[in-house]
Amino acid sequence: MSSNMEFPLVQKDILAFLPHRHPFLMVDRILDIQGPEGMEQEGSKNKVGIRVVGIKQVTATEPHFAGHFPTLPIMPGVLMVETMAQVASFSMYPSMRHLAQDPNHGFQCFLVGVDEARFRVPVTPGDSLRVETEVVSCRSSLWTFECKATVDGKLVAEARIMANLVMAGLNQGKQHG
């Protein structure tokens, strides 16, 4: 962990870094970011091994629970994957947080792949979803993460996700979302 980063990151910090807004903001807190020496430097070197821990408080007032399912509300798996992706994007925070001051953020992170996704236990309103991610590969702008989600220490979901980091002005019109 960097000595000049303070945790947890709370909503105002998260909103300054992520472009997502309600109802699609899926991160309530970032508890910690740890990684190799040099992770704060721009570029893809020294990014493998960055670990992020985040929390999503699952509440009954979230709009998807009205239809998924009215008598037995369960968080959709695709939203668990989205939560993992949003937490994983904070792997870029140590080297990119200064760009959060730019109203255009200077970069975007796009989900481009999901592999080996498993949903083991239903996640329901009242659960505190803890997401842990780790950068396992970083080649140029393509990052790969191993992600696990737990509730009360029990594994509820896991996936390997890939994201493309697109800097402002690059690859315009070829962005995935």
N, C-alpha and C positions, 0 to 999 in steps of 0.2 A: 504494500500500500504506500502511496506517496504521502510524505509528511505534510504536503500542503493541500491535501484533500480531506474534508471533514465529512464524517458519516454520522447518521444516515443522511442521504439526499432526500429532501422532502418535496412536496408537490411543486413549490415554486422553482426549485432546482430542476425537477423533472420536466416541467412545462417549458423552461428555458432551453432545454436540450432536445427534447422530442418534439416533432411537429404534430403529433396526435393530440386530439382534444376529445372531450366527452361527446358521445358515449363510447368512443373507441380508444381512449387512454386506458391502458390495462396495467399500469404500474402505479402503486401508491407510495412506495419507498424503495430506495436502493440502500441496502444495509452495508455493503462493502464492495470494494474493487481491489483485487490483489493481482500481482503479476510480476514478470521478470523485470530486472533492472533495465531502464531505458524505455519502458512502456509509454512514457509521457512524450517521447519524441515522435514527430510526424513520420509517416512512412510505415511500411508493413513489417520492418525488421523488429524483432523482440516483442511480437504480439502473441505468438503461440504461448499458451499457458495463462493468459489473463483470465481471471475468474471473477464473476459478478454474482452477487446475491441480492435478489429483490423480492418484494412482497406485493401481492394483489389481495386486497380484502374483498371477498366475494359477498355482495349484498343482495337482498331480495328485491331491491328497487331497480336493478339493472334490467333494461328493456327486453333482453332476449329471454328472460325467465317467464314473460307473459305467454310465450308460445313454446317454450322448450323446458319443461312440459308443465302446463298449468297445475296439474295435481301432484307432480313430482319434479320440481325445478332442478335441472342438472345443467351445469355449465357446459356449453358445446365444446367438443374437442378442438375445433378450429380456433376458438377463442383462447383455449389453453396454449395452442401453438403460437398464436399472436402475442400472448403474454410473454412466452419464452423469447420470442423474437425481439420484443421491446426491451426486455431485461438484457438480452444479449447485446443489443446495440450500445449499451453502456460500457462495453469493452473498449469502445472508441473514445469514451469520455476523457480518459487521462490525456490523450494527445489532441483531442478535438474540442474540448470544452471552451476554449477561447473563442471558437467560432460561434458559440451560442449567443454572443453579443451581437452578431450580424443578423439583422432581421430576416435575411434569406438563408440563414444558417451556414451558408457556404458549402454545404454537403447534404446529401440524403442517403439513407441506408434502406435498400429495397430487398425484401424477402424474395429469393429466387429459387429456393428448393427446400423440400422437407422429405427426409428419409427416416425409415425405421421408427415412425411415430407409433406409440403405444399408449393407450388410455386404460389404466388398470383399475381405478376406483373412481366412482362418480364424485364430482366436486359440486357442493350444494351451497346455498346461501348460508352465511355465517362462518364458512371456512376461511382460513387464512392460508392462501396459496403461496408457498415459499418456492421461488424459482432460483436454481443454481445453474449457471452456464460457464462453459470454458471454451476458449478459442483453441481448436485443435489443428487448424490449418489457416494460413493467411498467405495467399499468392496474389500479389498486386492488389486489385480492389475486391477480390473474392475471398470472403471470410467464411469459415465453417466452424460451427459450434456444437458441442455436446450439451444437451439441456435436460435437466431433471426437475420435476415439480413434486413437492411433497405437501401433505397436510398432516399436522401433528406428528411429523417424523416418518410418515408412511408414504412410500412412492405412489403417486397417483397418475403421473404421465411422464413420458420421456420422448425425445426426438433428437435427430441430428438435423440441423438447419443450416442453410447457406444464405448469405446475404451479399449484395453488391454495394460497395461504397462508391457513390457518384458525387464527385466534386462539382460545385456550381460551374456552369458553362461547359461541362463535358457531357458527352453522350445525350444531349438534349433530344427528346423525342424517342429515345430508346430505353426509357426507364420502365422498370417493372414495379408493380405495386400490389 
